[in-house]
């Protein structure tokens, strides 16, 4: 805005964001494509601003992003938080394919016990089915 000769205080921009982002999100949901019912979930270790963090990601079988979570820890509580966030933003998946680490597997078991995930949700562990998301992880450290 400075190029236009208009001076704006940063708190004004923050007020605009707080006011207009909820309306934008409502409109966006009308145009956003729904994700599929088969999710591929994986986590990777990336360096962000000089510190190592875990990036939890989920994509559907067509490769469309379901959700992501950047966390300091790689434990069951973080995986539960990731799944609750993803399920809150989208519908409950019919199938979840994990990459073999224990934290997401324990989290899915806990969510089934709590009733967040239905008991008939198929959970499987397969490296080759997660190739789509694993190949995309190669680009994530380059961007961060």
C-alpha positions in Angstrom: 0.0 0.0 0.0 3.0 2.3 0.5 3.6 2.2 -3.3 0.1 3.7 -3.7 0.9 6.5 -1.2 -1.4 5.1 1.4 -0.1 4.7 4.9 -1.7 1.9 7.0 -0.9 0.9 10.6 -0.3 -2.8 11.0 -3.1 -3.1 13.6 -5.5 -2.0 10.9 -4.5 -4.8 8.7 -4.9 -7.2 11.7 -8.5 -5.9 12.2 -9.3 -6.5 8.5 -8.0 -10.0 8.8 -10.0 -10.8 11.9 -13.1 -9.3 10.3 -13.0 -10.7 6.8 -11.3 -14.1 7.1 -14.4 -15.9 8.5 -16.5 -14.6 5.6 -13.9 -15.7 3.2 -13.8 -19.2 4.7 -17.6 -19.5 4.3 -17.4 -18.6 0.6 -14.4 -20.8 0.1 -16.2 -23.9 1.3 -18.7 -23.4 -1.5 -16.0 -23.8 -4.1 -13.6 -26.2 -2.4 -13.7 -29.8 -3.7 -14.5 -32.4 -1.1 -11.7 -34.9 -0.3 -12.0 -38.6 -0.9 -12.8 -41.2 1.7 -9.5 -43.0 1.5 -6.7 -41.1 3.2 -2.9 -41.7 3.1 -1.3 -40.4 6.3 2.5 -39.9 6.9 4.8 -37.8 8.9 8.3 -36.5 8.1 11.0 -34.7 9.9 11.8 -31.3 8.5 13.9 -28.3 9.5 11.9 -25.1 10.0 13.9 -21.9 10.9 16.8 -24.0 12.2 14.7 -26.3 14.4 13.6 -29.9 13.6 9.9 -30.4 13.5 7.5 -33.2 12.6 5.1 -32.5 9.7 2.0 -34.7 9.8 0.2 -34.8 6.4 -2.8 -36.5 4.9 -3.9 -36.7 1.2 -6.7 -38.6 -0.4 -6.2 -41.3 -3.0 -6.2 -38.7 -5.8 -3.5 -36.7 -4.1 -5.6 -33.9 -2.9 -4.4 -32.4 0.4 -6.7 -33.3 3.4 -4.8 -31.6 6.2 -1.4 -31.1 7.8 0.0 -30.3 11.2 3.5 -29.1 12.2 4.5 -30.2 15.7 7.5 -30.4 18.0 6.6 -33.9 19.1 6.0 -37.2 17.5 3.7 -39.0 19.9 0.2 -40.3 20.2 -1.3 -37.1 21.6 0.0 -35.1 18.6 -1.3 -37.8 16.2 -4.7 -37.7 17.9 -4.8 -33.9 17.6 -3.9 -34.2 13.9 -6.7 -36.7 13.2 -9.3 -34.7 15.2 -8.4 -31.6 13.2 -8.6 -33.4 9.9 -11.9 -35.1 10.7 -13.3 -31.8 12.0 -12.5 -30.1 8.6 -13.7 -33.0 6.5 -15.9 -36.1 6.7 -14.8 -39.2 8.4 -12.7 -41.5 6.1 -13.6 -45.0 5.2 -10.0 -46.1 4.9 -6.8 -44.8 6.4 -3.4 -46.0 5.1 -0.5 -45.4 7.5 3.2 -45.6 6.8 4.1 -47.9 9.7 5.0 -45.6 12.6 3.4 -46.5 15.9 2.0 -43.0 17.0 -0.6 -42.7 14.2 -1.7 -46.3 14.7 -2.2 -45.9 18.4 -4.0 -42.6 17.8 -6.5 -44.3 15.4 -7.1 -47.1 17.9 -7.8 -44.5 20.6 -10.1 -42.5 18.3 -12.1 -45.7 17.5 -12.4 -46.4 21.2 -13.7 -42.8 21.8 -16.2 -43.1 18.9 -14.6 -40.3 16.8 -13.9 -42.8 14.1 -16.4 -45.6 13.4 -15.4 -49.1 14.2 -15.7 -50.2 10.6 -13.0 -47.7 9.4 -10.4 -49.8 7.7 -6.8 -49.1 8.9 -3.9 -50.5 7.0 -0.2 -50.1 7.0 1.5 -50.1 3.6 4.6 -48.3 2.3 3.8 -48.7 -1.4 0.3 -47.2 -1.1 1.8 -44.2 0.6 4.2 -43.6 -2.3 2.2 -40.6 -3.4 2.6 -38.8 -0.1 6.2 -40.0 0.5 7.3 -38.7 -2.8 5.8 -35.3 -2.0 7.8 -35.2 1.2 11.0 -34.8 -0.8 9.8 -31.3 -1.9 8.8 -30.3 1.7 12.3 -29.8 3.1 13.3 -27.8 0.0 10.4 -25.4 0.6 11.0 -25.0 4.3 
